[in-house]
Amino acid sequence: MSTPSDAGRSFIAMNRFGLGAHRGDKGPDDPKAWLIGQFNAYEPKPAAMADLPSSSEIFVTYREDSADIRAMPEAQRAQARQELHKRGYKLYESEIGARTLAAVTSQAPFVERLVHFWANHFALSADEPIITALAGSFEREAIRPHVLGRFEDMLLTVEQHPGMLLYLNQNRSIGPNSLRAKRAAEKDPTRKLGINENLAREILELHTLGVRTGYSQKDVTQFAFAMTGWTIAGQDGNEEAQAGTFEFRPQLHEPGPRTILGKTYDQKSEDQAVAVLRDVARSKATATHIATKLARHFVADSPPAPLVERLQSAFLKSGGDLPTVYRTLVNSPEAWEAGSSKFKTPWEWNVSAFRALGASPEQITKTNVADTIKQLGQPVWRPQSPAGYDDVAASWVAPDALVRRVEVAQRLARKADPAFDARAAASALLGPSLSKATATEIARAESPATSVALLLVSPEFQRR
């Protein structure tokens, strides 16, 4: 194990744990205390996000606009739908801009990185127009408030959020022996209503236990039965609850006890699925799954086994208290080894470039970050799979991907503050990782803009 110098530990704190140094940052004198202290500095609802609409507001607006479109003459509907989708995408771009501004300006970059980690763990993909509009509110409402809480509380909020319910079609899941199904059969015996297993499967496979951890297809089906009735208020014109929020509708619920992972759950109503969620949230398999992903994200693509075991133990002993797990990570020697083994994803690289250049809120606001990240190959909230984006270097180091980073670096360099001296900044931003070859290349650049671009695409800057 290679032990870094004091300067090296400061660099690791800002880059491996954080989102990169700000222009002019001195670096923390006590890196561990600086990281833990961010738990008190974190803002669940930063100013950049203060004016964004709630998921309920987004849902209601989308529902009403869709109803208006259905009432239009057929010849007008296609154009109206396009306009509706454009408004949703405009909100998506605004959400990404706010997310970027919060990340760049945050005084708690370690916690902001954790927000991004959990949003990718509980990934939804904004491929449908309504999910495009809701993706940002999902992160703001289900992830940000719980990133420093208990895992099971975050889990429950995530699975009851309208964004997740819609993304995995839980709102369409109806118990075949439910009151709704029986009434439908009375009206039309050929109409068979049934369950949708998407959410139940992804909870077990991706959100909690992990793949190949002993659950069966029968467990998935039984869990899906337990979750019937979990839906969204107002989607069928029912206004008894606040439209666009979670609602349990007993007439959709499959009656009877469920046996899942060897345990029988005979609770009534939504409590049945909640009990299952709380049990799987506290299981050893879930602790191992979360510990492995955290170790992979922060330390190495192939995470050290002792670190994973330590994080797993902290998770289990604390009942899934996330700050306890984070403190264990910060205090683990494996997390402070010299060298930069993790390769920045496009999102991480773009945020760290803004921070390094000291980009102003105005500059960030004027930049279409959504388009930039899409160009770099990692469109925000669009991983095309509930598994989220890969967290290993092999997914991001293809030659064409690196060429795109060079193109973006050149654009950022042209817009950078003319007073920014890349030669002077390289040492502060890259710390002990700065090689003689990179320092020489930056110093010999033909122009200030070129030196900035070379800094941003240097091997050292692309790793953390």
Sequence and secondary structure as in RCSB ss.txt:
>XXXX:A:sequence
MSTPSDAGRSFIAMNRFGLGAHRGDKGPDDPKAWLIGQFNAYEPKPAAMADLPSSSEIFVTYREDSADIRAMPEA
QRAQARQELHKRGYKLYESEIGARTLAAVTSQAPFVERLVHFWANHFALSADEPIITALAGSFEREAIRPHVLGR
FEDMLLTVEQHPGMLLYLNQNRSIGPNSLRAKRAAEKDPTRKLGINENLAREILELHTLGVRTGYSQKDVTQFAF
AMTGWTIAGQDGNEEAQAGTFEFRPQLHEPGPRTILGKTYDQKSEDQAVAVLRDVARSKATATHIATKLARHFVA
DSPPAPLVERLQSAFLKSGGDLPTVYRTLVNSPEAWEAGSSKFKTPWEWNVSAFRALGASPEQITKTNVADTIKQ
LGQPVWRPQSPAGYDDVAASWVAPDALVRRVEVAQRLARKADPAFDARAAASALLGPSLSKATATEIARAESPAT
SVALLLVSPEFQRR
>XXXX:A:secstr
     HHHHHHHIIIIISS   TT    SSHHHHHHHHHHH  SS GGGTTS  HHHHHHHHHHHHHHHHTS HH
HHHHHHHHHHHHHHHHHHHHHHHHHHHHHH S HHHHHHHHHHHHHT   TTSHHHHHHHHHHIIIIIGGGTTSB
HHHHHHHHHTSHHHHHHTTGGG   TTSHHHHHHHHH TT       HHHHHIIIIISS TTSS  HHHHHHHHH
HHTTEEETTTTS  SS TTSEEE GGGS  S EEETTEEE   TTHHHHHHHHHHHTSHHHHHHHHHHHHHHHT 
SS  HHHHHHHHHHHHHTTSBHHHHHHHHHT GGGG SS   B  HHHHHHHHHHHHT  HHHHHHS HHHHHHH
TT  TT  SSTT S  SGGGT  HHHHHHHHHHHHHHHHHS TT  HHHHHHHHHGGG  HHHHHHHHT SSHHH
HHHHHHTSTTTTB 
